Amino acid sequence: MTMTAFVQAVELFEMGDFEGALLQFTTLAEHASDPKEKAGFLLDQATCYTRLGRDERAERCLEDARTLATTDRTGWLITELGYACLLLEQKRFVEALSVLNLLRGEHNELVADPGLSLLRRDLDMQRSFVLIQLSRYHEAIPDLEAICETQPDGEALSLLARCHLELRQYEAAEECFLLADQCGIPDDSRAAFHYYRGRNYYELGDFTKAKQELVLSAEAGSTPTPRAQVYEMLAATCRLLGGHEDAARYAAMGAA
């Protein structure tokens, strides 16, 4: 029953029905007897509240979750990682990095446990993502390279490509984008993948491929930058290709 309700809650969340998901997670938390399980549901509630713009309620759920997890080291680690993810949701990147650095430092022995390898990977991925948001690309590269050497996937390779792009290492970026594409890009990351790959092709002077990627980004849904910026870049690319009508059309879409 609990698993069915949890699956339903996750499905509602992924569909964007945060109110519906919140009701499910609240019920699950109320009926949970295991402290770690209850803490997890409270974190899920906090995420829903954040998506609904109700940050005070999110903070209350978060504090309750952290209190519940203090008696179990692994549970505490999972809860603190969830706390960092919530800070990410709220774009509080400096605070999120502080939490992740604490987990890496004071609890390095725990996260190095072979049985918690997936948790360590998640921690390193989240930390790399935060560093990228803070434009600290050099610092993000070592962890991303380590992940890609042992457990490569489209998401990790895309982040590594992004770092190389921002550091103007365009050839290295394209190698990572190519490998990421081969591994497969999650649907919710496609807009970002195509946008940054389009930017990289632009810097490499391959404007035809840049346009293709930017169009795919615009079609994929929400992008990591304002949609106006995507259209502005499309307009600039089309002008370089001599497509002045397309350039004008994209410029108008960006201004709309």
NUVEX-578054 format. One record per residue (C-alpha): residue number from 1; residue in three letters; x, y, z. Coordinates in steps of 0.001 Angstrom, whole numbers, plus 500000, padded with zeros to 6 digits. Layout:
N
site nr = NUM; rest = ala; c1 = X; c2 = Y; c3 = Z
...
! end
This chain:
256
site nr = 1; rest = met; c1 = 500000; c2 = 500000; c3 = 500000
site nr = 2; rest = thr; c1 = 502800; c2 = 502389; c3 = 500978
site nr = 3; rest = met; c1 = 504789; c2 = 501611; c3 = 497838
site nr = 4; rest = thr; c1 = 501722; c2 = 502117; c3 = 495631
site nr = 5; rest = ala; c1 = 500982; c2 = 505457; c3 = 497287
site nr = 6; rest = phe; c1 = 504619; c2 = 506495; c3 = 496924
site nr = 7; rest = val; c1 = 504655; c2 = 505623; c3 = 493213
site nr = 8; rest = gln; c1 = 501459; c2 = 507611; c3 = 492730
site nr = 9; rest = ala; c1 = 502972; c2 = 510575; c3 = 494572
site nr = 10; rest = val; c1 = 506095; c2 = 510483; c3 = 492391
site nr = 11; rest = glu; c1 = 503972; c2 = 510277; c3 = 489232
site nr = 12; rest = leu; c1 = 501919; c2 = 513279; c3 = 490334
site nr = 13; rest = phe; c1 = 505108; c2 = 515225; c3 = 491064
site nr = 14; rest = glu; c1 = 506616; c2 = 514394; c3 = 487668
site nr = 15; rest = met; c1 = 503386; c2 = 515528; c3 = 485971
site nr = 16; rest = gly; c1 = 503654; c2 = 518878; c3 = 487750
site nr = 17; rest = asp; c1 = 500726; c2 = 518254; c3 = 490099
site nr = 18; rest = phe; c1 = 502604; c2 = 519403; c3 = 493204
site nr = 19; rest = glu; c1 = 499455; c2 = 519862; c3 = 495299
site nr = 20; rest = gly; c1 = 498364; c2 = 516297; c3 = 494586
site nr = 21; rest = ala; c1 = 501842; c2 = 514939; c3 = 495278
site nr = 22; rest = leu; c1 = 502009; c2 = 516945; c3 = 498497
site nr = 23; rest = leu; c1 = 498798; c2 = 515370; c3 = 499783
site nr = 24; rest = gln; c1 = 500169; c2 = 511899; c3 = 499078
site nr = 25; rest = phe; c1 = 503545; c2 = 512555; c3 = 500692
site nr = 26; rest = thr; c1 = 501832; c2 = 514129; c3 = 503728
site nr = 27; rest = thr; c1 = 499694; c2 = 511023; c3 = 504232
site nr = 28; rest = leu; c1 = 502716; c2 = 508776; c3 = 503830
site nr = 29; rest = ala; c1 = 504672; c2 = 510778; c3 = 506414
site nr = 30; rest = glu; c1 = 501794; c2 = 510663; c3 = 508894
site nr = 31; rest = his; c1 = 501592; c2 = 506868; c3 = 508684
site nr = 32; rest = ala; c1 = 505315; c2 = 506099; c3 = 508577
site nr = 33; rest = ser; c1 = 506661; c2 = 504419; c3 = 511714
site nr = 34; rest = asp; c1 = 510327; c2 = 504195; c3 = 510699
site nr = 35; rest = pro; c1 = 512131; c2 = 507503; c3 = 511413
site nr = 36; rest = lys; c1 = 514308; c2 = 507323; c3 = 508267
site nr = 37; rest = glu; c1 = 511281; c2 = 506609; c3 = 506083
site nr = 38; rest = lys; c1 = 509305; c2 = 509426; c3 = 507695
site nr = 39; rest = ala; c1 = 512241; c2 = 511804; c3 = 507188
site nr = 40; rest = gly; c1 = 512316; c2 = 510901; c3 = 503503
site nr = 41; rest = phe; c1 = 508638; c2 = 511679; c3 = 503069
site nr = 42; rest = leu; c1 = 509096; c2 = 514978; c3 = 504902
site nr = 43; rest = leu; c1 = 511854; c2 = 515895; c3 = 502446
site nr = 44; rest = asp; c1 = 509492; c2 = 515060; c3 = 499594
site nr = 45; rest = gln; c1 = 506901; c2 = 517355; c3 = 501174
site nr = 46; rest = ala; c1 = 509496; c2 = 520108; c3 = 501455
site nr = 47; rest = thr; c1 = 510307; c2 = 519799; c3 = 497752
site nr = 48; rest = cys; c1 = 506619; c2 = 520068; c3 = 496865
site nr = 49; rest = tyr; c1 = 506234; c2 = 523149; c3 = 499056
site nr = 50; rest = thr; c1 = 509265; c2 = 524710; c3 = 497362
site nr = 51; rest = arg; c1 = 507805; c2 = 524094; c3 = 493906
site nr = 52; rest = leu; c1 = 504582; c2 = 525720; c3 = 495131
site nr = 53; rest = gly; c1 = 506503; c2 = 528764; c3 = 496386
site nr = 54; rest = arg; c1 = 505727; c2 = 528040; c3 = 500045
site nr = 55; rest = asp; c1 = 509246; c2 = 528201; c3 = 501411
site nr = 56; rest = glu; c1 = 508321; c2 = 528623; c3 = 505086
site nr = 57; rest = arg; c1 = 506412; c2 = 525332; c3 = 505061
site nr = 58; rest = ala; c1 = 509291; c2 = 523711; c3 = 503202
site nr = 59; rest = glu; c1 = 511723; c2 = 524843; c3 = 505908
site nr = 60; rest = arg; c1 = 509494; c2 = 523406; c3 = 508647
site nr = 61; rest = cys; c1 = 509332; c2 = 520001; c3 = 506939
site nr = 62; rest = leu; c1 = 513059; c2 = 520107; c3 = 506419
site nr = 63; rest = glu; c1 = 513827; c2 = 520805; c3 = 510074
site nr = 64; rest = asp; c1 = 511496; c2 = 517985; c3 = 511162
site nr = 65; rest = ala; c1 = 513260; c2 = 515607; c3 = 508768
site nr = 66; rest = arg; c1 = 516719; c2 = 516577; c3 = 510021
site nr = 67; rest = thr; c1 = 515617; c2 = 516107; c3 = 513647
site nr = 68; rest = leu; c1 = 514316; c2 = 512617; c3 = 512904
site nr = 69; rest = ala; c1 = 517540; c2 = 511583; c3 = 511178
site nr = 70; rest = thr; c1 = 519986; c2 = 512558; c3 = 513935
site nr = 71; rest = thr; c1 = 520039; c2 = 509101; c3 = 515540
site nr = 72; rest = asp; c1 = 521196; c2 = 507239; c3 = 512420
site nr = 73; rest = arg; c1 = 524415; c2 = 508195; c3 = 510592
site nr = 74; rest = thr; c1 = 523349; c2 = 506867; c3 = 507191
site nr = 75; rest = gly; c1 = 519890; c2 = 508348; c3 = 507575
site nr = 76; rest = trp; c1 = 521454; c2 = 511654; c3 = 508568
site nr = 77; rest = leu; c1 = 523665; c2 = 511594; c3 = 505470
site nr = 78; rest = ile; c1 = 520709; c2 = 510912; c3 = 503181
site nr = 79; rest = thr; c1 = 518664; c2 = 513649; c3 = 504840
site nr = 80; rest = glu; c1 = 521475; c2 = 516201; c3 = 504594
site nr = 81; rest = leu; c1 = 521908; c2 = 515361; c3 = 500910
site nr = 82; rest = gly; c1 = 518178; c2 = 515905; c3 = 500507
site nr = 83; rest = tyr; c1 = 518591; c2 = 519226; c3 = 502306
site nr = 84; rest = ala; c1 = 521291; c2 = 520241; c3 = 499813
site nr = 85; rest = cys; c1 = 518998; c2 = 519289; c3 = 496924
site nr = 86; rest = leu; c1 = 516246; c2 = 521427; c3 = 498429
site nr = 87; rest = leu; c1 = 518631; c2 = 524376; c3 = 498672
site nr = 88; rest = leu; c1 = 519384; c2 = 523795; c3 = 494995
site nr = 89; rest = glu; c1 = 515665; c2 = 523947; c3 = 494221
site nr = 90; rest = gln; c1 = 515622; c2 = 527320; c3 = 495953
site nr = 91; rest = lys; c1 = 518761; c2 = 528441; c3 = 494054
site nr = 92; rest = arg; c1 = 520662; c2 = 528912; c3 = 497318
site nr = 93; rest = phe; c1 = 523848; c2 = 527602; c3 = 495742
site nr = 94; rest = val; c1 = 526417; c2 = 528866; c3 = 498282
site nr = 95; rest = glu; c1 = 524480; c2 = 527268; c3 = 501143
site nr = 96; rest = ala; c1 = 524048; c2 = 524040; c3 = 499191
site nr = 97; rest = leu; c1 = 527781; c2 = 523867; c3 = 498540
site nr = 98; rest = ser; c1 = 528513; c2 = 524349; c3 = 502245
site nr = 99; rest = val; c1 = 526281; c2 = 521385; c3 = 503126
site nr = 100; rest = leu; c1 = 527831; c2 = 519181; c3 = 500437
site nr = 101; rest = asn; c1 = 531360; c2 = 520118; c3 = 501482
site nr = 102; rest = leu; c1 = 530492; c2 = 519224; c3 = 505070
site nr = 103; rest = leu; c1 = 529266; c2 = 515811; c3 = 503960
site nr = 104; rest = arg; c1 = 532432; c2 = 515225; c3 = 501949
site nr = 105; rest = gly; c1 = 534696; c2 = 516371; c3 = 504774
site nr = 106; rest = glu; c1 = 533367; c2 = 515274; c3 = 508140
site nr = 107; rest = his; c1 = 531676; c2 = 512140; c3 = 506818
site nr = 108; rest = asn; c1 = 534145; c2 = 511056; c3 = 504154
site nr = 109; rest = glu; c1 = 534538; c2 = 507618; c3 = 505751
site nr = 110; rest = leu; c1 = 530809; c2 = 507037; c3 = 505668
site nr = 111; rest = val; c1 = 530278; c2 = 508113; c3 = 502055
site nr = 112; rest = ala; c1 = 533314; c2 = 506014; c3 = 501052
site nr = 113; rest = asp; c1 = 531535; c2 = 502857; c3 = 502271
site nr = 114; rest = pro; c1 = 531218; c2 = 500508; c3 = 499222
site nr = 115; rest = gly; c1 = 527593; c2 = 499934; c3 = 500117
site nr = 116; rest = leu; c1 = 526924; c2 = 503636; c3 = 499709
site nr = 117; rest = ser; c1 = 528672; c2 = 504111; c3 = 496357
site nr = 118; rest = leu; c1 = 525508; c2 = 505337; c3 = 494651
site nr = 119; rest = leu; c1 = 525004; c2 = 507873; c3 = 497404
site nr = 120; rest = arg; c1 = 528607; c2 = 509066; c3 = 497018
site nr = 121; rest = arg; c1 = 528072; c2 = 509427; c3 = 493272
site nr = 122; rest = asp; c1 = 524914; c2 = 511442; c3 = 493865
site nr = 123; rest = leu; c1 = 526753; c2 = 513663; c3 = 496332
site nr = 124; rest = asp; c1 = 529591; c2 = 514286; c3 = 493871
site nr = 125; rest = met; c1 = 527148; c2 = 514970; c3 = 491030
site nr = 126; rest = gln; c1 = 525173; c2 = 517465; c3 = 493091
site nr = 127; rest = arg; c1 = 528364; c2 = 519166; c3 = 494251
site nr = 128; rest = ser; c1 = 529619; c2 = 519430; c3 = 490655
site nr = 129; rest = phe; c1 = 526297; c2 = 520896; c3 = 489556
site nr = 130; rest = val; c1 = 526447; c2 = 523515; c3 = 492315
site nr = 131; rest = leu; c1 = 530018; c2 = 524446; c3 = 491378
site nr = 132; rest = ile; c1 = 528884; c2 = 524927; c3 = 487779
site nr = 133; rest = gln; c1 = 526057; c2 = 527199; c3 = 488922
site nr = 134; rest = leu; c1 = 528676; c2 = 529234; c3 = 490766
site nr = 135; rest = ser; c1 = 530894; c2 = 529344; c3 = 487631
site nr = 136; rest = arg; c1 = 533605; c2 = 527350; c3 = 489403
site nr = 137; rest = tyr; c1 = 534175; c2 = 525039; c3 = 486447
site nr = 138; rest = his; c1 = 537785; c2 = 524069; c3 = 487203
site nr = 139; rest = glu; c1 = 536707; c2 = 522738; c3 = 490610
site nr = 140; rest = ala; c1 = 533855; c2 = 520686; c3 = 489145
site nr = 141; rest = ile; c1 = 535980; c2 = 518843; c3 = 486581
site nr = 142; rest = pro; c1 = 537908; c2 = 516377; c3 = 488827
site nr = 143; rest = asp; c1 = 534776; c2 = 514780; c3 = 490344
site nr = 144; rest = leu; c1 = 533020; c2 = 514670; c3 = 486981
site nr = 145; rest = glu; c1 = 536034; c2 = 513032; c3 = 485338
site nr = 146; rest = ala; c1 = 536177; c2 = 510433; c3 = 488132
site nr = 147; rest = ile; c1 = 532471; c2 = 509669; c3 = 487687
site nr = 148; rest = cys; c1 = 532803; c2 = 509406; c3 = 483914
site nr = 149; rest = glu; c1 = 535732; c2 = 507002; c3 = 484245
site nr = 150; rest = thr; c1 = 533784; c2 = 504541; c3 = 486402
site nr = 151; rest = gln; c1 = 530048; c2 = 505158; c3 = 485858
site nr = 152; rest = pro; c1 = 529609; c2 = 507289; c3 = 482735
site nr = 153; rest = asp; c1 = 526160; c2 = 508396; c3 = 481723
site nr = 154; rest = gly; c1 = 524653; c2 = 511178; c3 = 479632
site nr = 155; rest = glu; c1 = 524063; c2 = 513502; c3 = 482569
site nr = 156; rest = ala; c1 = 527605; c2 = 513363; c3 = 483979
site nr = 157; rest = leu; c1 = 529200; c2 = 513648; c3 = 480541
site nr = 158; rest = ser; c1 = 526968; c2 = 516617; c3 = 479688
site nr = 159; rest = leu; c1 = 528062; c2 = 518447; c3 = 482832
site nr = 160; rest = leu; c1 = 531705; c2 = 517722; c3 = 482028
site nr = 161; rest = ala; c1 = 531159; c2 = 519026; c3 = 478496
site nr = 162; rest = arg; c1 = 529583; c2 = 522174; c3 = 479938
site nr = 163; rest = cys; c1 = 532691; c2 = 522801; c3 = 482055
site nr = 164; rest = his; c1 = 534977; c2 = 522464; c3 = 479033
site nr = 165; rest = leu; c1 = 532706; c2 = 524772; c3 = 477036
site nr = 166; rest = glu; c1 = 532743; c2 = 527496; c3 = 479670
site nr = 167; rest = leu; c1 = 536536; c2 = 527190; c3 = 479930
site nr = 168; rest = arg; c1 = 536763; c2 = 527595; c3 = 476126
site nr = 169; rest = gln; c1 = 538049; c2 = 524058; c3 = 475647
site nr = 170; rest = tyr; c1 = 535709; c2 = 523501; c3 = 472727
site nr = 171; rest = glu; c1 = 537253; c2 = 520358; c3 = 471215
site nr = 172; rest = ala; c1 = 537268; c2 = 518611; c3 = 474593
site nr = 173; rest = ala; c1 = 533674; c2 = 519752; c3 = 475115
site nr = 174; rest = glu; c1 = 532566; c2 = 518241; c3 = 471796
site nr = 175; rest = glu; c1 = 534168; c2 = 514899; c3 = 472687
site nr = 176; rest = cys; c1 = 532127; c2 = 514827; c3 = 475899
site nr = 177; rest = phe; c1 = 528923; c2 = 515954; c3 = 474151
site nr = 178; rest = leu; c1 = 529367; c2 = 513129; c3 = 471623
site nr = 179; rest = leu; c1 = 529844; c2 = 510517; c3 = 474363
site nr = 180; rest = ala; c1 = 526890; c2 = 511923; c3 = 476305
site nr = 181; rest = asp; c1 = 524683; c2 = 511622; c3 = 473237
site nr = 182; rest = gln; c1 = 525781; c2 = 508012; c3 = 472789
site nr = 183; rest = cys; c1 = 524984; c2 = 507209; c3 = 476424
site nr = 184; rest = gly; c1 = 521558; c2 = 508820; c3 = 476165
site nr = 185; rest = ile; c1 = 520202; c2 = 512084; c3 = 477553
site nr = 186; rest = pro; c1 = 517287; c2 = 512061; c3 = 480051
site nr = 187; rest = asp; c1 = 514203; c2 = 513785; c3 = 478660
site nr = 188; rest = asp; c1 = 514249; c2 = 516513; c3 = 481302
site nr = 189; rest = ser; c1 = 517877; c2 = 517345; c3 = 480410
site nr = 190; rest = arg; c1 = 517501; c2 = 517469; c3 = 476631
site nr = 191; rest = ala; c1 = 516823; c2 = 521192; c3 = 476377
site nr = 192; rest = ala; c1 = 519998; c2 = 521981; c3 = 478332
site nr = 193; rest = phe; c1 = 522063; c2 = 519433; c3 = 476404
site nr = 194; rest = his; c1 = 521093; c2 = 520805; c3 = 472996
site nr = 195; rest = tyr; c1 = 521487; c2 = 524415; c3 = 474111
site nr = 196; rest = tyr; c1 = 525033; c2 = 523992; c3 = 475366
site nr = 197; rest = arg; c1 = 526040; c2 = 521767; c3 = 472472
site nr = 198; rest = gly; c1 = 524667; c2 = 524413; c3 = 470113
site nr = 199; rest = arg; c1 = 526756; c2 = 527035; c3 = 471871
site nr = 200; rest = asn; c1 = 529815; c2 = 524830; c3 = 471500
site nr = 201; rest = tyr; c1 = 529261; c2 = 524317; c3 = 467768
site nr = 202; rest = tyr; c1 = 528844; c2 = 528086; c3 = 467461
site nr = 203; rest = glu; c1 = 532230; c2 = 528631; c3 = 469079
site nr = 204; rest = leu; c1 = 533747; c2 = 525975; c3 = 466806
site nr = 205; rest = gly; c1 = 532381; c2 = 527853; c3 = 463783
site nr = 206; rest = asp; c1 = 530036; c2 = 525051; c3 = 462689
site nr = 207; rest = phe; c1 = 526941; c2 = 527245; c3 = 462438
site nr = 208; rest = thr; c1 = 524795; c2 = 524656; c3 = 460638
site nr = 209; rest = lys; c1 = 525133; c2 = 522180; c3 = 463503
site nr = 210; rest = ala; c1 = 524770; c2 = 525027; c3 = 466013
site nr = 211; rest = lys; c1 = 521415; c2 = 525944; c3 = 464496
site nr = 212; rest = gln; c1 = 520248; c2 = 522326; c3 = 464551
site nr = 213; rest = glu; c1 = 521072; c2 = 521970; c3 = 468235
site nr = 214; rest = leu; c1 = 519512; c2 = 525290; c3 = 469214
site nr = 215; rest = val; c1 = 516302; c2 = 524428; c3 = 467364
site nr = 216; rest = leu; c1 = 516204; c2 = 521087; c3 = 469212
site nr = 217; rest = ser; c1 = 516694; c2 = 522937; c3 = 472502
site nr = 218; rest = ala; c1 = 513828; c2 = 525318; c3 = 471750
site nr = 219; rest = glu; c1 = 511596; c2 = 522368; c3 = 470858
site nr = 220; rest = ala; c1 = 512551; c2 = 520270; c3 = 473870
site nr = 221; rest = gly; c1 = 510856; c2 = 522444; c3 = 476467
site nr = 222; rest = ser; c1 = 512193; c2 = 524598; c3 = 479278
site nr = 223; rest = thr; c1 = 515799; c2 = 525623; c3 = 478776
site nr = 224; rest = pro; c1 = 518545; c2 = 526456; c3 = 481293
site nr = 225; rest = thr; c1 = 518475; c2 = 530063; c3 = 480106
site nr = 226; rest = pro; c1 = 515592; c2 = 532428; c3 = 479339
site nr = 227; rest = arg; c1 = 513902; c2 = 531329; c3 = 476112
site nr = 228; rest = ala; c1 = 514521; c2 = 534804; c3 = 474689
site nr = 229; rest = gln; c1 = 518250; c2 = 534147; c3 = 474911
site nr = 230; rest = val; c1 = 517889; c2 = 530877; c3 = 472988
site nr = 231; rest = tyr; c1 = 516038; c2 = 532670; c3 = 470198
site nr = 232; rest = glu; c1 = 518574; c2 = 535494; c3 = 470177
site nr = 233; rest = met; c1 = 521348; c2 = 532984; c3 = 469660
site nr = 234; rest = leu; c1 = 519341; c2 = 531266; c3 = 466946
site nr = 235; rest = ala; c1 = 518880; c2 = 534609; c3 = 465219
site nr = 236; rest = ala; c1 = 522619; c2 = 535335; c3 = 465383
site nr = 237; rest = thr; c1 = 523429; c2 = 531875; c3 = 464001
site nr = 238; rest = cys; c1 = 520965; c2 = 532239; c3 = 461142
site nr = 239; rest = arg; c1 = 522451; c2 = 535606; c3 = 460191
site nr = 240; rest = leu; c1 = 525888; c2 = 534003; c3 = 459922
site nr = 241; rest = leu; c1 = 524359; c2 = 531340; c3 = 457673
site nr = 242; rest = gly; c1 = 522758; c2 = 533990; c3 = 455459
site nr = 243; rest = gly; c1 = 519233; c2 = 533080; c3 = 456521
site nr = 244; rest = his; c1 = 518013; c2 = 536592; c3 = 457181
site nr = 245; rest = glu; c1 = 514310; c2 = 535696; c3 = 457142
site nr = 246; rest = asp; c1 = 514867; c2 = 532985; c3 = 459768
site nr = 247; rest = ala; c1 = 517033; c2 = 535403; c3 = 461733
site nr = 248; rest = ala; c1 = 514270; c2 = 537997; c3 = 461751
site nr = 249; rest = arg; c1 = 511687; c2 = 535386; c3 = 462765
site nr = 250; rest = tyr; c1 = 513753; c2 = 534121; c3 = 465690
site nr = 251; rest = ala; c1 = 514599; c2 = 537675; c3 = 466766
site nr = 252; rest = ala; c1 = 510873; c2 = 538462; c3 = 466857
site nr = 253; rest = met; c1 = 510182; c2 = 535302; c3 = 468883
site nr = 254; rest = gly; c1 = 512893; c2 = 536321; c3 = 471322
site nr = 255; rest = ala; c1 = 511373; c2 = 539769; c3 = 471738
site nr = 256; rest = ala; c1 = 507817; c2 = 538470; c3 = 472179
! end
